[in-house]
């Protein structure tokens, strides 16, 4: 570009004022490229004056270019007629025959003979002059002396030509004309200010109207996309969303209310992140706490309990919640305190924390998709039906269910989904029916059953987007370009 700029400056120096179309022709360059170089010269100071001009020009359309090269439609019709004529239906098979036939008839070049029954098209004159082709070639060459206003209107109507406005510039020497582009400074540095050198330097003008560089922001992570899908499906199925803003929970709500014994391995520091400050919580519903203590240590509600010395100190320990089932426990306790029980469906999607060993399918921090249905006379079959419908809406159909053990659900089952990338079944959640030892101390009616489940968000996302390692989605090894390049939507439904 700098070489072209200096060529333009040299041409103006030797030849004086010149308009950009003539300059483009003289230098053998495209006009738009010349205009771009002029704008670059102007950005370097007042080297040239550029007076804007505009001119209306006639330009051939694509069809007009074809006519200029190959002849008009009426001429082609005339040339297609042999000496003894041609049946009209056969003649009308050539391209643009309708337009060419009507124009040739109007010009008196052809005639239709119907004396024999079938219409035969014959030549009326021996030879023709294709004026349309000649006129279009003249327009193409810029010679408009023979093109009258009536011809212009006719060719515009036939869409052979179009009028365009050509914008150009008349260039002349500016106040600071030179044959080379000066070097302009773009940044004002501390050294320039300290030495005073800025006073003798020429700075490039800022174009405050120019578009800025697009910000690298606003991309949706695949987890957020699948989370939105999960949430929308829950809402479509009539669920209400639970509040999940308590990342820190007490052991009481995280374990004890779920009828999980205090000596359970999950309550060990090897599996749970305990807080050092504040270490304990002290605010619990006293009557409910006593009922939980009794069902653990003595039994009740048809259960023998665990028969151990339940300690308040263990229940008070603060931790990073290991599951959002702690939120479900709080919400079910709240439902139980209502004067009259009403069936309810609740869900939440948020982060939980476990002291896991990291591998391709495990992280220490992940999302849990929690769901709870409380109603009369529910069965495990209802739970399987909910899962089937839920994952069908998500586009996942390969599901398997396996019996499992949970301290707070009976019966219990794990949910597995087939991962094509790993070519194996992977666990995506756990579920079951909450035990009476958990529900009845809350104050829920005896015949109310509660279906509950906790699903992974990361693993279904791996399946939907084809990731084989969970660390490609979450953690310090995530490639941010993956987030930027992920399609805005998936067409997998």
C-alpha positions as CSV (number, residue, x, y, z in Angstrom):
1,X,0.0,0.0,0.0
2,X,2.9,2.4,0.8
3,X,4.3,1.9,-2.7
4,X,1.0,2.7,-4.3
5,X,0.7,5.8,-2.1
6,X,4.1,7.1,-3.3
7,X,3.1,6.3,-6.9
8,X,0.0,8.5,-6.5
9,X,2.1,11.4,-5.0
10,X,4.6,11.1,-7.8
11,X,1.8,11.3,-10.5
12,X,0.3,14.4,-8.9
13,X,3.7,16.0,-8.7
14,X,4.4,15.4,-12.4
15,X,0.9,15.9,-13.9
16,X,-0.9,18.2,-11.5
17,X,-4.6,17.7,-10.5
18,X,-6.2,14.4,-11.5
19,X,-9.4,12.6,-10.8
20,X,-9.2,9.1,-9.3
21,X,-10.8,7.2,-12.3
22,X,-8.2,8.7,-14.6
23,X,-5.5,7.9,-12.1
24,X,-6.6,4.3,-11.8
25,X,-6.5,4.0,-15.6
26,X,-3.0,5.6,-15.7
27,X,-1.6,3.4,-13.0
28,X,-3.4,0.3,-14.1
29,X,-5.1,-0.2,-10.7
30,X,-8.6,-0.9,-9.5
31,X,-10.4,2.4,-8.7
32,X,-11.4,1.2,-5.2
33,X,-7.8,0.4,-4.5
34,X,-6.8,3.9,-5.5
35,X,-9.5,5.4,-3.2
36,X,-8.2,3.3,-0.3
37,X,-4.6,4.5,-0.9
38,X,-5.8,8.2,-1.0
39,X,-7.5,7.7,2.4
40,X,-4.2,6.3,3.7
41,X,-2.4,9.4,2.4
42,X,-4.9,11.7,4.1
43,X,-4.4,9.9,7.4
44,X,-0.7,11.0,7.2
45,X,-1.5,14.7,7.1
46,X,-2.4,17.4,4.6
47,X,-0.4,16.0,1.7
48,X,-3.2,16.0,-0.9
49,X,-6.5,17.7,-1.3
50,X,-9.3,15.3,-2.2
51,X,-12.4,16.9,-3.6
52,X,-15.3,14.4,-3.6
53,X,-17.3,14.0,-6.8
54,X,-20.1,11.8,-8.0
55,X,-21.2,10.9,-11.5
56,X,-24.1,8.8,-12.9
57,X,-23.0,6.1,-15.2
58,X,-24.7,3.4,-17.3
59,X,-23.6,-0.1,-16.6
60,X,-24.6,-3.4,-18.2
61,X,-26.5,-5.9,-16.1
62,X,-25.4,-9.6,-16.2
63,X,-28.1,-10.2,-18.9
64,X,-26.9,-7.1,-20.8
65,X,-23.3,-8.4,-20.8
66,X,-24.5,-11.7,-22.2
67,X,-26.4,-9.8,-25.0
68,X,-23.4,-7.7,-25.8
69,X,-21.3,-10.8,-26.2
70,X,-23.7,-13.2,-27.9
71,X,-26.4,-11.1,-29.5
72,X,-29.9,-10.0,-28.6
73,X,-32.8,-12.3,-27.9
74,X,-34.6,-11.2,-31.1
75,X,-31.5,-11.7,-33.2
76,X,-31.2,-15.3,-31.8
77,X,-34.8,-16.0,-32.8
78,X,-34.2,-14.7,-36.3
79,X,-31.0,-16.8,-36.7
80,X,-32.8,-19.9,-35.4
81,X,-35.3,-19.8,-38.3
82,X,-34.2,-21.9,-41.4
83,X,-35.0,-20.8,-45.0
84,X,-38.2,-22.9,-45.1
85,X,-39.4,-21.9,-41.7
86,X,-39.9,-23.7,-38.4
87,X,-43.0,-24.7,-36.4
88,X,-43.7,-22.1,-33.7
89,X,-43.7,-24.6,-30.8
90,X,-40.2,-25.7,-31.7
91,X,-39.0,-22.2,-32.0
92,X,-40.3,-21.3,-28.6
93,X,-38.1,-23.9,-26.9
94,X,-34.9,-21.8,-27.2
95,X,-33.9,-19.6,-24.2
96,X,-35.7,-16.3,-23.8
97,X,-37.8,-17.1,-26.8
98,X,-40.9,-15.3,-25.6
99,X,-39.1,-11.9,-25.4
100,X,-37.2,-12.5,-28.6
101,X,-40.2,-13.6,-30.6
102,X,-42.3,-10.5,-29.6
103,X,-39.4,-8.1,-30.3
104,X,-38.7,-9.8,-33.7
105,X,-42.4,-9.6,-34.7
106,X,-42.5,-5.9,-33.7
107,X,-39.4,-5.1,-35.8
108,X,-41.0,-6.9,-38.8
109,X,-38.2,-9.5,-39.0
110,X,-40.4,-12.6,-38.9
111,X,-44.0,-13.6,-39.9
112,X,-46.3,-16.5,-38.8
113,X,-47.8,-18.5,-41.6
114,X,-51.0,-20.3,-40.5
115,X,-52.2,-21.4,-44.0
116,X,-51.1,-25.0,-43.5
117,X,-53.0,-25.4,-40.2
118,X,-50.0,-25.5,-38.0
119,X,-48.3,-22.1,-37.3
120,X,-45.0,-21.9,-39.1
121,X,-42.6,-19.0,-38.4
122,X,-40.7,-17.7,-41.4
123,X,-38.2,-14.9,-42.0
124,X,-39.7,-11.8,-43.5
125,X,-36.4,-10.2,-44.5
126,X,-33.2,-11.6,-45.7
127,X,-30.8,-10.0,-43.1
128,X,-30.9,-8.0,-40.0
129,X,-28.6,-5.6,-38.0
130,X,-28.6,-6.3,-34.3
131,X,-28.7,-2.7,-33.0
132,X,-29.3,-3.8,-29.4
133,X,-26.0,-5.6,-29.3
134,X,-24.2,-2.7,-31.0
135,X,-25.7,-0.2,-28.5
136,X,-24.8,-2.3,-25.5
137,X,-21.2,-2.6,-26.8
138,X,-21.0,1.2,-27.1
139,X,-22.3,1.6,-23.5
140,X,-19.7,-1.0,-22.3
141,X,-17.0,1.1,-24.0
142,X,-18.3,4.3,-22.5
143,X,-19.5,5.8,-25.9
144,X,-23.0,7.1,-25.3
145,X,-23.2,9.5,-28.3
146,X,-25.7,7.2,-30.1
147,X,-27.7,6.3,-26.9
148,X,-30.9,8.4,-26.8
149,X,-33.0,8.8,-23.7
150,X,-35.7,6.6,-25.3
151,X,-33.1,3.9,-25.8
152,X,-31.9,4.2,-22.2
153,X,-35.5,3.8,-20.9
154,X,-36.1,0.8,-23.2
155,X,-32.9,-1.0,-22.2
156,X,-33.6,-0.2,-18.5
157,X,-37.1,-1.7,-18.9
158,X,-35.6,-4.8,-20.4
159,X,-33.1,-4.9,-17.5
160,X,-30.1,-4.9,-19.9
161,X,-28.6,-1.8,-18.3
162,X,-28.7,-0.1,-14.9
163,X,-27.7,3.3,-13.7
164,X,-25.0,3.5,-11.0
165,X,-23.5,6.4,-9.1
166,X,-19.7,6.5,-9.2
167,X,-18.1,8.3,-6.3
168,X,-14.6,9.6,-7.0
169,X,-12.1,12.3,-5.9
170,X,-10.3,15.2,-7.7
171,X,-6.8,15.1,-6.3
172,X,-4.4,18.0,-6.0
173,X,-1.4,19.0,-3.9
174,X,-2.1,19.8,-0.3
175,X,-0.5,22.3,2.1
176,X,2.1,19.8,3.2
177,X,2.6,18.0,-0.1
178,X,5.6,15.6,-0.2
179,X,6.7,12.7,-2.3
180,X,7.0,10.3,0.7
181,X,4.7,9.5,3.5
182,X,5.9,10.9,6.9
183,X,6.2,8.6,9.8
184,X,3.4,9.3,12.3
185,X,3.5,8.4,15.9
186,X,0.6,6.5,17.3
187,X,1.4,6.5,21.0
188,X,2.3,9.2,23.4
189,X,4.9,7.7,25.7
190,X,6.3,8.8,29.1
191,X,9.7,9.3,27.5
192,X,8.3,11.7,24.9
193,X,6.7,13.8,27.7
194,X,9.8,13.7,29.9
195,X,12.2,14.8,27.0
196,X,9.8,17.2,25.3
197,X,10.2,15.3,22.0
198,X,6.4,15.2,21.6
199,X,6.5,18.9,20.6
200,X,8.3,18.2,17.3
201,X,6.6,14.9,16.4
202,X,3.6,14.4,14.2
203,X,0.9,12.1,15.6
204,X,-1.6,10.1,13.7
205,X,-5.2,11.3,14.1
206,X,-7.6,9.0,16.0
207,X,-10.6,7.9,14.1
208,X,-13.2,8.0,16.9
209,X,-15.9,6.8,14.5
210,X,-14.1,3.6,13.6
211,X,-15.4,0.2,14.9
212,X,-13.5,-1.2,17.8
213,X,-12.1,-4.7,18.0
214,X,-14.9,-7.1,19.0
215,X,-14.7,-8.0,22.7
216,X,-13.9,-11.6,23.5
217,X,-16.9,-12.0,25.7
218,X,-20.5,-13.1,25.6
219,X,-19.9,-16.8,24.8
220,X,-21.9,-19.5,26.5
221,X,-20.1,-22.5,28.0
222,X,-21.6,-25.8,27.0
223,X,-22.5,-26.5,30.6
224,X,-24.6,-23.3,30.7
225,X,-26.4,-24.4,27.5
226,X,-27.2,-27.9,28.9
227,X,-28.1,-26.3,32.2
228,X,-30.6,-24.0,30.4
229,X,-32.1,-27.1,28.7
230,X,-32.4,-29.0,32.0
231,X,-34.1,-26.0,33.6
232,X,-36.5,-25.5,30.7
233,X,-37.5,-29.2,30.8
234,X,-38.1,-29.1,34.5
235,X,-40.3,-26.0,34.1
236,X,-42.2,-27.6,31.2
237,X,-42.9,-30.6,33.5
238,X,-44.4,-28.4,36.2
239,X,-41.5,-28.2,38.7
240,X,-40.6,-25.1,40.8
241,X,-37.0,-24.0,41.3
242,X,-35.5,-24.3,44.8
243,X,-33.1,-21.6,46.2
244,X,-29.5,-22.9,46.2
245,X,-27.5,-20.0,47.5
246,X,-26.1,-21.8,50.5
247,X,-22.8,-23.4,49.4
248,X,-21.8,-23.8,53.1
249,X,-24.1,-26.1,55.0
250,X,-24.1,-27.6,58.5
251,X,-23.7,-31.4,58.8
252,X,-27.2,-31.4,60.3
253,X,-28.9,-30.4,57.1
254,X,-26.3,-32.1,54.8
255,X,-26.3,-35.5,56.6
256,X,-28.3,-35.9,59.8
257,X,-31.7,-34.8,58.4
258,X,-31.2,-37.4,55.6
259,X,-30.9,-40.2,58.1
260,X,-27.2,-40.6,57.3
261,X,-25.3,-41.9,60.4
262,X,-22.6,-39.8,61.9
263,X,-20.1,-42.7,61.5
264,X,-20.8,-42.9,57.7
265,X,-17.6,-42.8,55.6
266,X,-19.0,-39.9,53.5
267,X,-18.7,-37.7,56.6
268,X,-14.9,-38.2,56.8
269,X,-12.5,-35.5,55.8
270,X,-11.3,-37.8,53.0
271,X,-14.6,-37.3,51.2
272,X,-15.9,-33.9,52.5
273,X,-14.5,-30.4,52.7
274,X,-15.0,-29.2,56.3
275,X,-14.7,-25.5,57.1
276,X,-12.1,-24.2,59.6
277,X,-13.8,-20.8,60.0
278,X,-16.6,-20.7,61.1
279,X,-16.3,-24.3,62.3
280,X,-19.8,-24.8,63.7
281,X,-23.4,-23.8,63.2
282,X,-25.8,-23.3,66.1
283,X,-29.2,-22.4,64.7
284,X,-31.5,-25.4,64.3
285,X,-35.2,-26.0,64.8
286,X,-35.0,-27.5,68.3
287,X,-38.0,-29.8,68.2
288,X,-37.0,-31.1,64.8
289,X,-33.4,-31.6,65.9
290,X,-34.6,-33.7,68.9
291,X,-36.7,-35.9,66.6
292,X,-33.8,-36.4,64.2
293,X,-31.6,-37.3,67.2
294,X,-34.1,-39.8,68.5
295,X,-34.6,-41.6,65.2
296,X,-30.8,-42.0,64.8
297,X,-30.1,-43.2,68.3
298,X,-33.3,-44.9,69.4
299,X,-35.3,-45.5,66.2
300,X,-39.0,-44.7,65.7
301,X,-41.7,-44.6,62.9
302,X,-41.3,-48.4,62.6
303,X,-37.5,-48.3,62.5
304,X,-34.9,-49.5,64.9
305,X,-32.5,-46.6,64.0
306,X,-28.8,-46.9,64.1
307,X,-28.5,-47.5,67.9
308,X,-25.5,-45.2,68.5
309,X,-24.8,-42.1,70.7
310,X,-25.8,-39.2,68.4
311,X,-23.7,-36.2,69.0
312,X,-24.7,-32.6,68.5
313,X,-21.1,-31.6,68.0
314,X,-21.0,-33.7,64.8
315,X,-24.2,-32.2,63.5
316,X,-22.9,-28.6,64.0
317,X,-19.8,-29.0,61.8
318,X,-19.8,-26.7,58.8
319,X,-18.9,-28.0,55.4
320,X,-19.1,-27.3,51.7
321,X,-22.3,-29.1,50.7
322,X,-21.7,-32.5,49.2
323,X,-25.1,-32.6,47.5
324,X,-28.1,-30.3,46.9
325,X,-30.2,-32.8,48.7
326,X,-29.5,-30.7,51.7
327,X,-31.6,-28.0,50.0
328,X,-34.3,-30.6,49.4
329,X,-34.3,-31.4,53.1
330,X,-34.8,-27.8,54.0
331,X,-37.6,-27.4,51.5
332,X,-39.4,-30.6,52.5
333,X,-39.2,-29.5,56.2
334,X,-40.8,-26.1,55.1
335,X,-43.6,-27.9,53.2
336,X,-44.2,-30.1,56.3
337,X,-44.8,-27.0,58.4
338,X,-47.7,-25.8,56.3
339,X,-51.2,-26.2,57.8
340,X,-52.3,-28.5,55.0
341,X,-50.0,-30.7,52.8
342,X,-50.1,-29.9,49.1
343,X,-48.3,-32.1,46.5
344,X,-45.2,-30.4,45.2
345,X,-42.5,-30.8,42.6
346,X,-39.2,-29.1,43.1
347,X,-35.8,-28.9,41.3
348,X,-32.4,-27.2,41.6
349,X,-29.2,-27.0,39.5
350,X,-26.1,-25.8,41.3
351,X,-22.6,-26.7,42.5
352,X,-21.6,-29.2,45.1
353,X,-18.2,-30.1,46.4
354,X,-16.5,-33.5,47.3
355,X,-13.0,-34.4,48.1
356,X,-12.6,-36.6,45.0
357,X,-9.6,-38.0,43.2
358,X,-9.7,-36.3,39.8
359,X,-9.9,-38.4,36.7
360,X,-11.7,-38.4,33.4
361,X,-15.2,-38.5,34.9
362,X,-14.7,-37.0,38.4
363,X,-14.1,-33.5,39.7
364,X,-13.9,-32.1,43.2
365,X,-16.4,-29.4,42.2
366,X,-19.4,-30.2,40.0
367,X,-23.0,-29.5,39.4
368,X,-25.9,-31.5,40.7
369,X,-29.3,-31.6,39.2
370,X,-31.7,-32.2,42.1
371,X,-35.3,-33.2,41.8
372,X,-38.0,-33.9,44.3
373,X,-41.7,-35.0,43.9
374,X,-43.8,-35.2,47.0
375,X,-47.3,-36.7,46.7
376,X,-49.6,-39.5,47.8
377,X,-49.1,-43.1,46.7
378,X,-46.0,-42.7,44.5
379,X,-43.9,-45.7,43.4
380,X,-40.5,-46.4,41.9
381,X,-42.3,-46.9,38.6
382,X,-43.3,-43.3,38.7
383,X,-39.6,-42.3,39.2
384,X,-38.5,-44.4,36.2
385,X,-41.3,-42.8,34.1
386,X,-40.1,-39.3,35.1
387,X,-36.5,-40.1,34.1
388,X,-37.5,-41.6,30.8
389,X,-39.6,-38.5,29.9
390,X,-36.9,-36.1,31.2
391,X,-34.1,-37.6,29.2
392,X,-36.2,-38.1,26.1
393,X,-36.8,-34.4,26.1
394,X,-33.0,-33.9,26.3
395,X,-32.5,-36.4,23.4
396,X,-30.9,-39.1,25.5
397,X,-32.6,-42.5,25.0
398,X,-30.1,-45.1,26.1
399,X,-30.7,-45.4,29.8
400,X,-30.2,-48.2,32.3
401,X,-31.3,-48.4,36.0
402,X,-29.4,-50.4,38.6
403,X,-30.4,-51.1,42.2
404,X,-28.2,-49.3,44.7
405,X,-27.9,-48.4,48.4
406,X,-28.4,-44.9,49.9
407,X,-28.8,-44.2,53.6
408,X,-31.8,-42.0,53.0
409,X,-33.6,-43.7,50.1
410,X,-35.2,-47.1,49.9
411,X,-35.6,-48.5,47.3
412,X,-32.7,-46.8,45.6
413,X,-31.3,-46.9,42.0
414,X,-28.5,-45.5,40.0
415,X,-29.0,-44.1,36.5
416,X,-26.6,-44.9,33.7
417,X,-26.3,-43.5,30.2
418,X,-24.3,-44.8,27.3
419,X,-21.4,-42.6,26.2
420,X,-20.4,-43.2,22.6
421,X,-17.1,-41.5,22.9
422,X,-16.0,-43.6,25.8
423,X,-17.9,-46.6,24.4
424,X,-19.2,-47.6,27.8
425,X,-22.0,-46.9,30.2
426,X,-21.4,-44.1,32.7
427,X,-23.3,-43.2,35.9
428,X,-25.1,-39.9,35.5
429,X,-27.2,-39.9,38.7
430,X,-28.6,-41.5,41.8
431,X,-32.2,-41.7,43.0
432,X,-34.7,-43.4,45.1
433,X,-37.7,-42.9,47.5
434,X,-36.9,-41.0,50.7
435,X,-37.1,-43.2,53.8
436,X,-39.8,-42.7,56.5
437,X,-37.0,-42.1,59.0
438,X,-36.2,-38.9,57.0
439,X,-39.7,-37.7,56.2
440,X,-41.8,-38.4,59.3
441,X,-39.6,-36.5,61.7
442,X,-40.2,-33.5,59.5
443,X,-43.9,-33.7,60.1
444,X,-45.1,-35.0,56.7
445,X,-48.2,-37.2,56.6
446,X,-47.5,-40.9,56.8
447,X,-49.0,-41.8,53.3
448,X,-46.9,-39.1,51.5
449,X,-44.1,-40.5,49.4
450,X,-41.2,-38.5,48.1
451,X,-39.3,-39.4,44.9
452,X,-35.8,-37.8,44.8
453,X,-32.8,-37.8,42.5
454,X,-29.5,-36.2,42.0
455,X,-28.1,-36.1,38.5
456,X,-24.8,-34.9,37.1
457,X,-24.8,-31.9,34.7
458,X,-21.2,-32.4,33.5
459,X,-21.6,-36.0,32.3
460,X,-24.8,-35.4,30.1
461,X,-22.9,-32.4,28.7
462,X,-20.0,-34.7,27.8
463,X,-22.4,-37.0,26.0
464,X,-24.2,-34.3,24.2
465,X,-21.0,-32.5,23.0
466,X,-18.8,-35.5,22.6
467,X,-16.2,-34.8,25.3
468,X,-14.3,-37.8,26.7
469,X,-12.7,-36.1,29.7
470,X,-14.6,-33.9,32.2
471,X,-11.5,-31.8,32.6
472,X,-12.0,-30.5,29.1
473,X,-15.1,-28.8,30.4
474,X,-14.2,-27.6,33.8
475,X,-10.9,-26.7,35.5
476,X,-7.5,-25.0,34.7
477,X,-6.9,-27.1,31.6
478,X,-10.0,-25.9,29.8
479,X,-9.2,-24.4,26.3
480,X,-11.2,-21.2,26.2
481,X,-11.3,-21.5,22.4
482,X,-13.6,-24.5,23.0
483,X,-16.1,-22.2,24.6
484,X,-15.9,-19.7,21.7
485,X,-16.1,-22.3,18.9
486,X,-18.9,-24.3,20.4
487,X,-22.0,-24.1,18.1
488,X,-24.6,-21.7,19.3
489,X,-27.1,-24.6,19.1
490,X,-27.1,-28.3,18.6
491,X,-29.3,-29.9,15.9
492,X,-29.6,-33.3,17.7
493,X,-33.3,-33.5,18.5
